[in-house]
Structures are given as C-alpha cells and as structure tokens.
C-alpha cells in the first residue's frame, strides 16, 4: 500500500527532471534543424525503440476489443497538436515565457477535472496549486522581466496548454481500459507516422531530401534526438501515463511546475545563467505547492474512504 502512494510521486518527479532538461536539448537542436524535421526524428526514434521492444517481447500491447477510437482522439491532442503548438511556441518565445505558459496546465486540468472527472479539489489543494503557480511566475517573470515573445508564440503555447490539459483528462479516463505502455505505444507510433509524413512531404515538394539528413552530421542534433526520442518521448510519457492512472488529474498535473525548477537549475549550471533571490523564492514556493497538493489530496482521499465506511 505504501509503495502505491510513493511510486506515483517518484514517477512525477522523474518526469519533471526529464522534461526540464528537454527544453535545453530542444533549443540546441533547433539551432540546426527545422521544427517538423526534429519532431519526425524524435517520434521516429521513439516508435522504432518501442516496436523493437514489442518484437523482443519486452513489452506487450493488446488493443483487441478495446476503445481504440478513444486512443486516436487522445493522440490527436497529444502528441500531434500539442507538439505542433509547443515547438512553434518555443521557437518564437523565450524558454522562460514557455515555462510560464506550461505552469497554467494544473489550473486548466483542475477546472476540466472538476467538470469531467468530478474530482473537486479541496480548499487547501486549491491554495497549494495557486502557491505553486505563483512560484513559477516568480521564477520566470523575474528572470526575464524585460523580455517578451511574439503574440503568435504565446498563442501557440496557449494551444499547447489546452492540449496538455486534455491529455491529463483523456489519459486518466482511458487508463481504465488501457495499460500505460499501450497508451504510450499508440501515441509514439501516431506521432511518428504524422510528423514523418509532413517532413517527407515538405522535402519531397522542394526536392531536398538531403536537407533532411544534413543536420544529422551534428553531434548535438543526434544527442538531442536520442534524448527527446527515448527519454522524453518513451520513458517520460510512460511515467506520465502511469502517474495519471494512479493520481487525481489535478495532483498529477502539478508536477509540471517542477519542470520549471529543473529548467532553471539546468540553465544555471549548464548555460551559466544568473540565479536571483526571486528565483530561489519561486523554487521554494513551487516545491511547497507540489507537496501541499499531494499531501492534502491524500488526506482528502482518506477522509472520503472513512466516510464511505461509516455510511
């Protein structure tokens, strides 16, 4: 019982680390490769690895008699629409501005979860989510207080936030019928087919297939593709779907705020960015909010179970 409570939290933290560093690898790759080409390689690698694991019998997926249409709807929002919005948004804004927008995911998820999943957060959970969100705003706005991205970039990121929130809701509903590995497998294969089709069509029209392969001569591009394709697309999504199957949507989504913390830390030590007192305060607020959301969510579950027993 204790491991059932701890493992989802550990998986949420691990996912935040992976996604936090993914911003660095995405930025590095986009200096050399086109956005849709990066997505085609990313999901191509992810699908190849998962198919190989399936052939070797390491993972098992079975869609017979299950609601595959539901998975297709999920795949349209994530990875297809989400990654179109995210990569275009990140390309046109700063990493900090993208972090602010992604921090809105728990708020949107909480609203959608209360409507579609009837998961009404307690007052203390709501306060914790707000504290965490304010922490993200403190970290990001104080870091780039004088910078601003394009309106188009912000619009793209709003689209990504909505898609990510819908993923949280749909994945939790589908987790009743599908295992996390089945959801992840379907998502990665759909992403591979969609983004490779776009990339090949684009280069086919221009007659420049060599242009698709040229960036692969860069070590940083290959490293980024492997990181994004294996860690971010397979391991992180598997952990995300596992997390959503074990936690309320609002509690699972709040881990997205930790991604901002990891991004800041990675920026300080890898990109030698500055780290102010305001950023330190924001990091503390984020951690407090994540702890509070999970702690008070667990207390609410215990209280509800106790009420059912007495009734």
C-alpha positions as CSV (number, residue, x, y, z in Angstrom):
1,X,0.0,0.0,0.0
2,X,2.8,2.4,0.9
3,X,4.6,1.8,-2.4
4,X,1.4,2.5,-4.3
5,X,1.4,6.0,-2.8
6,X,5.1,6.7,-3.2
7,X,5.7,5.4,-6.7
8,X,3.4,7.8,-8.5
9,X,5.2,10.7,-6.7
10,X,8.6,9.4,-7.6
11,X,7.5,8.9,-11.2
12,X,6.1,12.5,-11.2
13,X,9.5,13.9,-10.0
14,X,11.4,11.8,-12.5
15,X,9.2,13.0,-15.3
16,X,9.8,16.6,-14.3
17,X,13.6,16.1,-14.5
18,X,13.3,14.6,-18.0
19,X,11.0,17.3,-19.3
20,X,13.0,20.0,-17.6
21,X,16.2,19.1,-19.4
22,X,14.3,18.6,-22.7
23,X,14.0,22.3,-23.1
24,X,17.8,22.5,-23.3
25,X,18.0,19.8,-25.9
26,X,15.2,21.2,-28.0
27,X,16.8,24.6,-28.1
28,X,20.2,23.1,-29.0
29,X,18.6,21.1,-31.9
30,X,16.5,24.0,-33.2
31,X,19.7,25.9,-33.9
32,X,20.4,23.4,-36.7
33,X,17.3,21.5,-37.7
34,X,13.8,22.6,-38.7
35,X,11.0,22.1,-36.1
36,X,9.0,19.4,-38.1
37,X,12.2,17.6,-39.0
38,X,13.1,17.4,-35.3
39,X,9.7,16.1,-34.5
40,X,9.9,13.5,-37.2
41,X,13.2,12.2,-36.0
42,X,12.1,12.4,-32.3
43,X,9.0,10.3,-32.8
44,X,10.6,8.1,-35.4
45,X,13.2,7.0,-32.9
46,X,10.6,6.6,-30.2
47,X,8.4,4.4,-32.3
48,X,11.3,2.3,-33.6
49,X,12.5,1.6,-30.0
50,X,9.0,0.7,-28.8
51,X,8.3,-1.6,-31.8
52,X,11.7,-3.3,-31.2
53,X,10.8,-3.8,-27.6
54,X,7.5,-5.3,-28.6
55,X,9.1,-7.7,-31.1
56,X,11.6,-8.8,-28.5
57,X,8.8,-9.4,-26.0
58,X,10.0,-6.8,-23.5
59,X,6.6,-5.0,-23.7
60,X,3.2,-6.3,-24.5
61,X,0.3,-4.3,-26.1
62,X,-3.1,-5.6,-26.9
63,X,-5.8,-3.4,-28.5
64,X,-8.3,-6.2,-29.3
65,X,-11.9,-5.3,-28.2
66,X,-10.8,-2.0,-26.7
67,X,-11.8,1.6,-27.5
68,X,-9.1,2.4,-30.0
69,X,-11.1,5.4,-31.2
70,X,-10.6,6.9,-27.8
71,X,-6.8,6.5,-28.1
72,X,-6.9,8.1,-31.5
73,X,-8.7,11.1,-30.1
74,X,-6.0,11.3,-27.4
75,X,-3.2,11.0,-30.0
76,X,-4.7,13.9,-32.0
77,X,-4.3,16.2,-28.9
78,X,-1.1,14.6,-27.7
79,X,1.4,14.2,-29.4
80,X,0.1,15.8,-32.7
81,X,-1.5,19.1,-31.8
82,X,0.4,19.6,-28.5
83,X,3.9,19.3,-30.1
84,X,2.9,21.4,-33.1
85,X,1.9,24.2,-30.7
86,X,4.8,23.6,-28.3
87,X,7.7,23.6,-30.7
88,X,6.3,26.6,-32.7
89,X,5.8,28.4,-29.4
90,X,9.2,27.7,-28.0
91,X,10.8,28.7,-31.4
92,X,9.1,32.1,-31.2
93,X,9.4,32.9,-27.4
94,X,11.9,32.5,-24.7
95,X,12.3,29.4,-22.5
96,X,11.0,31.4,-19.5
97,X,7.9,32.5,-21.3
98,X,7.2,28.9,-22.3
99,X,7.7,27.9,-18.7
100,X,5.1,30.4,-17.5
101,X,2.5,29.1,-20.0
102,X,3.2,25.5,-19.1
103,X,2.6,26.4,-15.5
104,X,-1.0,27.1,-16.4
105,X,-1.6,23.3,-17.0
106,X,-2.5,22.4,-13.4
107,X,-5.1,25.2,-13.3
108,X,-6.7,24.1,-16.6
109,X,-6.6,20.5,-15.6
110,X,-8.2,21.2,-12.2
111,X,-11.0,23.0,-14.0
112,X,-11.5,20.3,-16.5
113,X,-11.1,17.5,-13.9
114,X,-13.8,19.0,-11.7
115,X,-16.2,19.1,-14.7
116,X,-15.5,15.8,-16.5
117,X,-14.0,13.6,-13.8
118,X,-15.9,15.0,-10.8
119,X,-12.5,15.4,-9.0
120,X,-13.3,18.5,-6.9
121,X,-10.1,19.7,-5.2
122,X,-10.2,20.7,-1.6
123,X,-9.7,24.3,-0.5
124,X,-6.2,23.5,0.8
125,X,-5.4,21.7,-2.5
126,X,-6.5,24.8,-4.4
127,X,-4.4,27.1,-2.3
128,X,-1.4,24.8,-2.8
129,X,-1.9,24.9,-6.6
130,X,-2.1,28.7,-6.6
131,X,1.1,28.9,-4.4
132,X,2.9,26.6,-6.9
133,X,1.7,28.7,-9.9
134,X,2.8,31.9,-8.2
135,X,6.2,30.4,-7.6
136,X,6.5,29.6,-11.3
137,X,5.6,33.2,-12.2
138,X,8.1,34.5,-9.7
139,X,10.9,32.3,-11.2
140,X,10.1,33.2,-14.8
141,X,9.0,36.8,-14.7
142,X,11.8,38.0,-12.5
143,X,14.3,36.2,-14.7
144,X,13.2,37.8,-18.0
145,X,11.3,40.8,-16.7
146,X,12.4,43.0,-19.6
147,X,11.9,40.4,-22.4
148,X,8.8,39.5,-24.3
149,X,8.0,37.0,-27.0
150,X,5.8,37.4,-30.1
151,X,2.0,37.3,-29.6
152,X,1.9,34.4,-32.1
153,X,4.3,32.4,-30.0
154,X,2.2,33.0,-26.8
155,X,-0.9,31.9,-28.8
156,X,0.9,28.7,-29.8
157,X,1.8,28.0,-26.2
158,X,-1.8,28.6,-25.0
159,X,-2.8,25.9,-27.5
160,X,-0.2,23.6,-26.1
161,X,-1.5,24.2,-22.5
162,X,-5.1,23.3,-23.6
163,X,-3.9,20.1,-25.3
164,X,-1.8,19.1,-22.3
165,X,-4.7,19.6,-20.0
166,X,-7.0,17.5,-22.3
167,X,-4.3,14.8,-22.3
168,X,-4.5,14.6,-18.5
169,X,-8.2,14.1,-18.6
170,X,-8.4,11.6,-21.5
171,X,-5.4,9.6,-20.3
172,X,-7.0,9.2,-16.9
173,X,-10.3,8.0,-18.4
174,X,-8.5,5.6,-20.9
175,X,-6.3,4.2,-18.1
176,X,-9.3,2.2,-17.0
177,X,-9.1,0.2,-20.3
178,X,-5.5,0.5,-21.4
179,X,-2.2,-0.1,-19.7
180,X,0.3,2.9,-19.6
181,X,2.6,1.1,-22.1
182,X,-0.3,0.7,-24.5
183,X,-1.2,4.4,-24.4
184,X,2.4,5.4,-24.8
185,X,3.0,2.9,-27.7
186,X,-0.1,4.2,-29.6
187,X,0.9,7.9,-29.0
188,X,4.5,7.4,-30.2
189,X,3.6,5.5,-33.3
190,X,0.9,8.0,-34.2
191,X,3.4,10.8,-33.8
192,X,6.0,9.0,-35.9
193,X,3.5,8.5,-38.8
194,X,2.1,12.0,-38.7
195,X,5.3,14.0,-38.3
196,X,7.4,11.9,-40.7
197,X,4.6,12.2,-43.3
198,X,4.7,16.0,-43.0
199,X,8.5,16.1,-43.1
200,X,8.8,13.8,-46.2
201,X,6.1,15.7,-48.0
202,X,7.7,19.0,-47.3
203,X,11.2,17.8,-48.5
204,X,9.6,16.0,-51.4
205,X,7.9,19.1,-52.7
206,X,11.2,21.0,-52.5
207,X,13.2,18.1,-53.9
208,X,15.6,18.4,-51.0
209,X,15.8,15.1,-49.2
210,X,19.5,15.7,-48.5
211,X,18.4,18.7,-46.5
212,X,16.5,16.4,-44.2
213,X,19.6,14.3,-43.4
214,X,22.3,17.1,-43.3
215,X,21.6,18.1,-39.7
216,X,22.4,14.5,-38.6
217,X,26.1,15.3,-39.1
218,X,25.9,17.5,-36.0
219,X,26.6,15.6,-32.7
220,X,24.4,17.9,-30.7
221,X,21.5,17.1,-33.1
222,X,21.9,13.4,-32.7
223,X,22.2,13.7,-28.9
224,X,19.1,15.8,-28.8
225,X,17.1,13.4,-31.0
226,X,18.1,10.4,-28.8
227,X,17.3,12.3,-25.6
228,X,14.0,13.6,-26.8
229,X,13.1,10.3,-28.6
230,X,14.0,7.9,-25.8
231,X,13.9,9.7,-22.5
232,X,11.3,12.4,-23.2
233,X,9.0,10.5,-25.6
234,X,9.2,7.0,-24.2
235,X,10.2,6.9,-20.5
236,X,8.7,10.3,-19.6
237,X,5.4,9.5,-21.3
238,X,5.2,6.1,-19.8
239,X,5.8,7.6,-16.4
240,X,3.2,10.3,-17.1
241,X,0.5,7.8,-18.1
242,X,1.3,5.7,-15.1
243,X,1.1,8.7,-12.9
244,X,-2.3,9.7,-14.3
245,X,-3.6,6.2,-13.7
246,X,-2.7,6.4,-10.0
247,X,-3.4,10.0,-9.1
248,X,-6.2,12.5,-9.5
249,X,-5.6,14.6,-12.6
250,X,-5.1,17.8,-10.6
251,X,-2.4,16.2,-8.4
252,X,-0.6,14.6,-11.3
253,X,-0.5,17.8,-13.4
254,X,1.0,19.9,-10.6
255,X,4.3,18.1,-11.2
256,X,4.6,20.0,-14.4
257,X,5.6,23.0,-12.3
258,X,8.7,21.1,-11.2
259,X,9.8,21.2,-14.8
260,X,10.4,24.9,-14.4
261,X,12.6,24.3,-11.4
262,X,14.7,21.8,-13.3
263,X,15.0,24.1,-16.3
264,X,16.3,27.0,-14.1
265,X,18.8,24.7,-12.4
266,X,20.0,23.3,-15.7
267,X,20.3,26.9,-17.1
268,X,22.4,28.0,-14.1
269,X,24.9,25.1,-14.2
270,X,24.9,24.3,-17.9
271,X,24.1,27.6,-19.6
272,X,25.7,29.7,-16.9
273,X,22.5,31.8,-16.4
274,X,22.0,34.0,-13.4
275,X,20.0,32.9,-10.4
276,X,18.4,35.6,-8.3
277,X,16.8,35.8,-4.9
278,X,13.4,36.0,-6.5
279,X,14.1,32.8,-8.4
280,X,15.1,31.0,-5.2
281,X,11.9,32.2,-3.6
282,X,9.9,30.9,-6.6
283,X,11.5,27.5,-6.4
284,X,10.6,27.2,-2.8
285,X,7.0,28.2,-3.5
286,X,6.8,25.6,-6.3
287,X,8.1,22.8,-4.1
288,X,5.7,23.8,-1.3
289,X,2.8,23.8,-3.7
290,X,3.7,20.4,-5.1
291,X,4.0,19.0,-1.6
292,X,0.7,20.6,-0.4
293,X,-1.3,19.4,-3.4
294,X,-0.3,15.8,-2.9
295,X,-0.4,15.9,1.0
296,X,-3.9,17.4,1.2
297,X,-5.1,15.3,-1.7
298,X,-4.1,12.2,0.2
299,X,-5.8,13.5,3.3
300,X,-9.0,14.1,1.3
301,X,-8.9,10.5,-0.1
302,X,-8.5,9.1,3.4
303,X,-11.4,11.2,4.7
304,X,-13.6,10.1,1.8
305,X,-12.8,6.5,2.4
306,X,-13.6,6.9,6.1
307,X,-16.9,8.5,5.2
308,X,-17.9,5.6,2.9
309,X,-17.0,3.1,5.6
310,X,-19.1,4.8,8.2
311,X,-22.0,5.0,5.8
